[in-house]
Amino acid sequence: MSHSNCEEKARKVLASIREKYNPDEEILVEMGPLIATHAGEGGLVISFLED
């Protein structure tokens, strides 16, 4: 998951995802400038990958 200047919000959403899906791995990072321009302040990008 990446966030745009909203780490606390991202951690709450990540906790909900953890409870529901129990992922093997999770990554939380700050968005790069290109995606953050489109997402806006407070935006989140959530990605799921399946093996």
C-alpha positions in Angstrom: 0.0 0.0 0.0 1.2 3.5 -0.7 -0.1 6.7 0.8 -0.1 10.4 0.0 0.7 12.2 3.3 -1.7 10.1 5.4 0.3 7.4 7.1 -2.1 7.1 10.0 -5.1 6.5 7.7 -3.1 4.0 5.7 -2.1 2.0 8.8 -5.8 1.8 9.8 -6.8 0.5 6.4 -3.9 -1.9 6.4 -5.0 -3.3 9.8 -8.5 -3.9 8.3 -7.0 -5.7 5.3 -4.8 -7.7 7.7 -7.8 -8.9 9.7 -9.8 -9.9 6.7 -7.2 -11.4 4.3 -4.2 -12.3 6.6 -1.5 -11.5 4.0 1.9 -13.2 4.1 3.6 -9.9 3.5 2.6 -6.3 3.6 4.4 -3.1 2.5 3.6 0.4 3.4 5.4 3.2 1.5 4.9 6.9 0.7 3.7 7.5 -2.8 6.0 8.9 -5.4 5.2 12.3 -6.9 3.6 11.2 -10.1 1.0 8.9 -8.5 0.5 11.4 -5.6 -0.4 14.1 -8.2 -3.3 12.0 -9.4 -4.4 10.5 -6.0 -4.2 13.8 -4.2 -3.4 14.4 -0.5 -4.9 11.7 1.6 -5.0 9.2 -1.3 -4.2 5.5 -1.0 -3.1 2.9 -3.5 -3.9 -0.7 -2.5 -2.4 -3.6 -4.5 -3.0 -7.3 -4.0 -0.7 -9.9 -5.7 -1.5 -13.6 -5.7 1.0 -16.4 -6.3 
